[in-house]
């Protein structure tokens, strides 16, 4: 009895170059290509970025001034004297003034976008805890932390605007930015 060999299945040959094979989308490989892609993205969304930066700056300016109206009520609720409750505003301002000169260092060290994002997060989180504080010491602590986060919101926002808008649009952009800053205390 003769044995018959059963042929083994083989894999189909690969298609010829470019024949039906899909190539993955190209991703930038060089630093220059990535920078050009990032610049195009920023150019496309620069007006939305302006709105976000105005919102961040308005939060900082508003928080600096809005507390003054509520100080007497807060003193009564927390059982604090006028001198003690004054630390709620003073702690914020002192912290803001101490951290403001360091914003350039932090922006260079961590990158402007990361530093601004972290500052906004610190500001918002400490704002929440200011609202939930049950004692004067707790409130002053969160206001100091809030001032540290708020220090970057004005200076870093303006530096970002200088970077993402062309020179011919700077006058208009800075005017729009300052309009938001001027209107914030009035609204507050």
C-alpha positions in Angstrom: 0.0 0.0 0.0 1.4 3.2 -1.1 1.1 6.2 1.2 -0.2 9.3 -0.3 1.1 12.6 1.1 -1.4 15.2 2.0 -0.1 18.6 1.1 0.2 21.0 4.0 -1.6 24.3 3.7 0.7 27.2 3.2 0.2 30.8 3.9 -0.8 32.9 0.9 2.0 34.9 -0.5 2.1 38.5 0.6 0.5 41.0 -1.8 2.9 42.9 -4.0 4.1 46.3 -2.7 1.1 48.6 -2.4 -1.4 46.0 -3.5 -4.3 46.3 -1.1 -2.2 46.8 1.9 -3.2 49.8 4.0 -0.4 51.9 5.4 -0.9 53.3 8.9 -1.3 57.1 9.2 1.9 58.8 9.3 2.9 60.4 12.6 5.5 63.1 12.9 8.8 61.6 13.6 11.1 64.5 13.8 11.0 67.3 16.4 10.4 69.9 13.7 7.4 68.0 12.3 5.9 67.7 15.8 6.5 71.4 16.5 4.8 72.3 13.2 1.8 70.1 14.0 1.5 71.7 17.5 1.8 75.2 16.0 -1.0 74.4 13.5 -3.2 73.1 16.3 -2.6 76.2 18.5 -3.2 78.5 15.5 -6.5 76.8 14.8 -7.8 77.0 18.4 -6.1 80.3 19.6 -9.5 82.1 20.1 -10.8 79.3 22.3 -7.5 79.4 24.2 -8.0 83.2 24.7 -11.5 82.5 26.2 -10.0 80.0 28.6 -7.2 82.3 29.6 -9.7 85.2 30.2 -11.8 82.8 32.4 -8.7 81.8 34.4 -7.6 85.5 34.9 -11.2 86.5 35.8 -11.3 83.9 38.5 -8.1 85.2 40.0 -9.1 88.9 39.9 -12.6 88.1 41.1 -11.3 86.1 44.0 -9.0 88.8 45.1 -11.8 91.4 45.5 -14.9 89.4 46.1 -13.9 88.3 49.6 -14.0 91.8 51.0 -17.8 91.9 50.8 -18.2 88.7 52.8 -15.6 89.3 55.6 -18.1 90.6 58.2 -20.5 87.7 57.6 -17.6 85.2 57.7 -16.3 86.8 61.0 -19.7 86.2 62.6 -20.1 82.7 61.3 -16.6 81.7 62.4 -16.6 83.6 65.7 -13.5 85.6 64.7 -12.6 89.2 65.3 -12.1 91.7 62.5 -8.4 91.4 62.9 -8.5 87.7 62.7 -10.8 87.5 59.7 -8.5 90.0 57.9 -6.1 87.1 57.5 -8.4 85.5 55.0 -7.7 88.3 52.5 -4.2 89.0 53.7 -3.1 85.4 53.4 -4.3 85.2 49.8 -2.5 88.4 48.8 0.7 87.5 50.5 0.8 84.1 49.0 0.1 85.6 45.6 2.8 88.2 45.9 5.4 85.6 47.1 4.6 83.1 44.2 4.2 85.7 41.4 8.0 86.3 40.9 8.5 82.5 40.7 6.1 82.0 37.9 8.8 82.4 35.2 11.0 79.8 36.9 8.1 77.3 37.2 7.0 77.9 33.6 10.5 77.2 32.3 11.0 74.2 34.6 7.7 72.5 34.0 6.5 74.1 30.7 4.0 76.9 30.5 1.0 74.7 29.7 1.6 72.3 32.5 2.3 75.0 35.0 -0.8 77.0 34.0 -3.0 73.8 34.1 -1.6 72.9 37.6 -2.2 76.4 38.8 -5.8 76.4 37.7 -6.3 73.0 39.3 -4.8 74.2 42.6 -6.9 77.3 42.5 -10.1 75.4 41.9 -9.5 72.7 44.4 -8.5 75.2 47.1 -11.6 77.3 46.2 -13.8 74.3 46.9 -12.1 73.7 50.3 -12.4 77.4 51.2 -16.1 77.0 50.8 -16.2 73.9 53.0 -13.9 75.2 55.7 -15.3 75.0 59.2 -12.7 77.0 61.1 -10.7 80.2 60.6 -7.4 78.4 60.5 -8.6 76.0 57.8 -10.0 78.9 55.7 -6.8 80.9 55.9 -4.8 77.8 55.0 -6.9 77.2 51.8 -6.8 80.9 50.9 -3.0 80.8 51.1 -2.9 77.8 48.8 -5.4 79.5 46.6 -3.2 82.5 46.3 -0.2 80.3 45.3 -2.3 78.8 42.5 -3.7 82.1 41.5 -0.3 83.8 41.1 0.3 82.2 37.7 -3.2 83.0 36.2 -2.5 86.5 35.1 1.2 86.6 34.2 1.3 83.2 32.5 -1.9 83.9 30.6 -0.5 87.1 29.2 2.8 85.3 28.2 0.8 82.6 26.5 -1.2 85.2 24.6 2.0 86.9 23.4 3.2 83.5 22.1 0.1 82.2 20.3 -1.1 85.4 18.6 0.8 87.1 15.8 2.2 90.6 16.4 -0.4 92.3 14.3 -3.2 90.9 16.5 -1.5 91.7 19.9 -3.2 95.0 20.4 -6.7 93.6 19.9 -6.0 90.5 21.9 -4.6 92.3 24.9 -7.6 94.7 24.8 -10.0 91.8 24.9 -8.0 90.2 27.7 -8.0 93.4 29.7 -11.7 94.0 29.2 -12.3 90.7 30.9 -10.0 91.7 33.8 -11.8 95.1 34.2 -15.3 93.6 34.0 -14.6 90.9 36.6 -14.5 93.0 39.8 -17.6 94.9 38.6 -19.5 91.6 38.1 -18.2 90.3 41.4 
